[in-house]
Amino acid sequence: MLFVMRAEEGDGRFGVTASRRIGGAVERARAKRRLRELYRLSRSHLADAAYDVVANARKSCVKAPWGELQREFSRCLARGIARVEKRAAGP
């Protein structure tokens, strides 16, 4: 799950949460590393505007195939950005 909003200053930030429901410390750390890498790879595809993004890791994030995880992350990020832009455009 991703939460996206426009950054008020700077280039935007990325945060990750991983609860104990995911598993032990090793699984949580792996999920966070994978999500950080996905964001790093996606930064070049972001529009000129800066966004603050928070990702909530899910249990499936730990063992999901990398390609599937990449597609899902890109889809969620694009959807979040579209919602932010729609909200900014007004009614």
C-alpha positions in Angstrom: 0.0 0.0 0.0 1.4 3.4 -1.0 0.4 6.9 0.3 1.5 9.7 -2.0 1.3 13.5 -1.6 3.1 16.5 -3.0 6.3 17.4 -1.3 6.2 20.8 0.3 9.9 21.4 -0.2 12.9 19.6 -1.6 13.0 16.6 -3.9 10.5 14.5 -2.0 11.0 11.7 0.5 10.3 8.0 0.8 9.3 6.2 4.0 8.7 2.6 4.7 6.7 0.9 7.5 6.9 -2.8 8.2 4.9 -4.2 11.2 5.7 -7.4 13.1 2.8 -9.1 11.2 5.2 -9.5 8.3 7.5 -11.7 10.3 10.8 -11.4 12.2 13.4 -8.7 11.9 15.0 -10.4 8.9 11.8 -10.5 6.9 10.9 -6.9 7.9 14.4 -5.7 6.9 14.2 -7.6 3.5 10.8 -6.1 2.8 12.0 -2.6 3.5 15.2 -3.0 1.4 13.1 -4.3 -1.5 10.7 -1.3 -1.3 13.5 1.2 -1.0 15.1 -0.3 -4.1 11.8 -0.2 -6.0 11.5 3.5 -5.2 15.1 4.3 -6.1 14.5 2.7 -9.6 11.2 4.5 -10.0 12.5 8.0 -9.2 13.6 8.5 -12.8 10.0 7.9 -14.0 8.5 10.4 -11.7 7.2 13.7 -13.1 9.0 17.0 -12.5 7.0 17.5 -9.4 8.4 16.1 -6.1 6.3 13.7 -4.1 6.5 12.3 -0.5 5.7 8.6 -0.6 5.1 6.2 2.3 5.0 2.5 1.7 3.4 0.0 4.0 5.0 -3.4 3.5 2.9 -6.4 3.2 3.8 -10.0 4.0 3.7 -11.0 0.3 6.4 -8.3 -0.3 9.1 -10.6 1.2 8.7 -13.5 -1.2 7.1 -12.1 -4.3 9.0 -12.4 -7.5 10.9 -9.3 -8.3 9.2 -8.6 -11.6 5.8 -8.9 -10.1 6.7 -6.7 -7.2 8.1 -4.1 -9.7 4.9 -4.0 -11.8 2.7 -3.7 -8.7 4.8 -0.9 -7.2 4.8 1.0 -10.4 1.1 0.6 -10.8 0.4 1.8 -7.2 2.8 4.7 -7.6 1.2 5.9 -10.9 -2.2 5.6 -9.3 -1.2 7.6 -6.3 0.4 10.3 -8.4 -2.7 10.5 -10.6 -4.9 10.9 -7.5 -2.7 13.7 -6.2 -2.7 15.5 -9.5 -6.5 15.2 -9.8 -6.9 16.6 -6.3 -4.6 19.5 -7.1 -6.5 20.3 -10.3 -9.6 20.9 -8.4 -13.2 20.2 -9.3 
